[in-house]
Amino acid sequence: IDDKREGKAKVDLKKRELIKNSIKLAPILSLIPGCSSCEEEIYSLSSEKPYVPGAERWHEGEEKYLKSACGQCQVSCGIIVRVVEGRAVRVMGNPKSSPNRGIVGPKGLTSIFALYDPDRIKSPLINRGKGIWEEISYSDAINIISEKLKEKLKEPNKIAILCGRQKGFIKEIFERFAQVIGTPNFYDYSEKSFSTRAILYAMRESFGVFDLPGFDLENTRYILSVGSAIFETTCHGLMLSRSSYKIKYGVPTQRAKILHVDHFYSHTASQADEFIQVKFGKYHIFLLGIAHQLIKEGKYDKDFVREKTQGFDDFADFVKDFAPQRVEEETGVLSKDIVRISRELWYSRPSVVIVDERSTLFTNGLLISSLSLSINALLGNINKPGGLFLVRDISFAPWKQINSNIKGNKIDFSQLPDSDVDTLLIYYFNPVYSEVENSRWRKFIEKADFVVSFSPFMDETSYLADIIIPDHTPLERFEDAQSLSSIPYAGFGLRKPVVTPLFNTKNAGDVIIDIGKKLGFEDEFYFDNFEKAVRERLKNFDLDLLEKDGWWEDPEKKGKDFNKFKFTDPKMFEEPKWVGEGDLYLFPYKSISYAEGSGANIPFLMELSARLKGVPAYMAYETFCEISSSLAEKLKLRNFEDVYISNEKGKIKAKVLIRDGIPDDVVLVELGKGHTEFGRFAKGKGANPRDIIPLVKSQAGNAALYVARVKIEKI
Ligand code: SF4
């Protein structure tokens, strides 16, 4: 049994005895219902464990707890991984890590599922056409990529680099590569249709800072959440969970109240102290009403407004038109509630207004984000305990300066499929699945001359690539773990391998450095490897302490200084745009567990999401058309009946799910299903609502997600 060349793991004596005894007991066990296959099950659980590279270096029964950082999303929570005999078996939260303080969300727990996913790409692959992939060596792959890029460097503007990360040295190394080869076409996470772009752009407009705001949730006394998913999919969920004891059960006179305003009764609504329903697409009017009332009653921080802001007079003029009565007519929120909420915000200070990506995926998401910042500014809570924080920059040491060879202008991301770009390097970006009008992206990637994908999994975009360089999964990788989250103080973690890489995979950073060198840019890519490049940036930090704690946090615990806050420009005002003849609004939303689709290859997350919706686990892989009971009655639809959700773009099939708390003019569809690739667990399950979402650009410049009007047809 102990034959590693055969891919088998060692079995200890106790397990052998157990097998022997179970074989003896098999005739008896087979009489017990459900036990007829005990023999095989025990066997498969013990002696057939997959071989783990490097396991021979572990002592029998050896158990370790290793610090790293979760890489299942960009919050990058600090984690502690239990590793037994070389296998990662459990993920726990690192108490020192500020986004999660010792807890971990379901997606983080399943980092192990991603590591041991049977459909991982196990070696570099070259596409031989007609779905035939051939394994090649790294040196061959790097030679082919370098030769091809050398040809393409004559016209670098025809090369695009898509890097689905917002922060971190891996993004910076790809960006450096773009600068060195001279292409302006570098795109990061903020270009995606499902991203926090509107908030990032609002922060840049208002504070001159291109970063997410931080919120001191542990010390606030009042949270006004407008359409956000603070108890669901964002990092707020973790922060709130760890703060919720204090928030919900603290000393009565001090505990924070959570008021959630949304168009439907979400999981976040169910966790809030109070829920107020607002019409879909009217968050901006609600926020304007709150700003109106605060200014009208003089309930704003006059010192802060005088000393640290600009544009207040224009803003005050702008909000004059949004008196509570008008807001009630447009939003459905009672005027007395507008008055009450604005007073609660003022008298409960420190209080915060929070919007997140879910609140801001309308075409006017920038306006919504900007208004939320303006109300926070009126409350005078900027960089104050319990308020909104500008997160300070972390003083990473720089790499050696390079000269940028970029000439010409960057092509707008949404126009990329119609451009003459014919060469793509793609890292953690899957536009063929995750962008609206994904058929455009499919055609674009199909017709491109040369595409390289750096992905651990065969997702839809990788499937159309010419070469796939399989990246390590996060539990095998060394890199910085800078958090894209709403923690109030600067902090970052260290992501370290907790197991020996299972397959012939490499950190994409190593490969991009090698390609840079092959292209003759040795001076720019002077690093031996990506780990050395990361360590160079971290030389101002006590690395031993960082490795021991797994997380570094700004000891000064203060916000970043800013010049002047700029109130929302009245010219920004616009209503959300809608496309289509249907009489229902399509609201595609991110799953509470498997996100916008990036966790759809993990069955546990799919089934968890179904159970949280009250749907049987065997239906976890269906797409649901979630509607109110009165709409179902009007359309004569029953629960779990098959329907088409359709518009001018096409139709998707779904099962009716009748839920309380959904407006009669809205259809909810969870994002994340309908993969055409991405492994056995995700492929061919359910439908992708992006198939019927037309491309309409948002104020922030990316594709808006809430734009489709649809109808429901019985099948
Ligand atoms: S919030 Fe993100 S980083 Fe944190 S545990 Fe969940 S998936 Fe991992």
Boltz pocket constraint, residues with backbone or C-beta under 6 A from the ligand:
constraints:
  - pocket:
      binder: B
      contacts: [[A, 70], [A, 71], [A, 72], [A, 73], [A, 74], [A, 75], [A, 76], [A, 77], [A, 100], [A, 103], [A, 104], [A, 105], [A, 106], [A, 107], [A, 108], [A, 109], [A, 234], [A, 235], [A, 238]]
      max_distance: 6.0
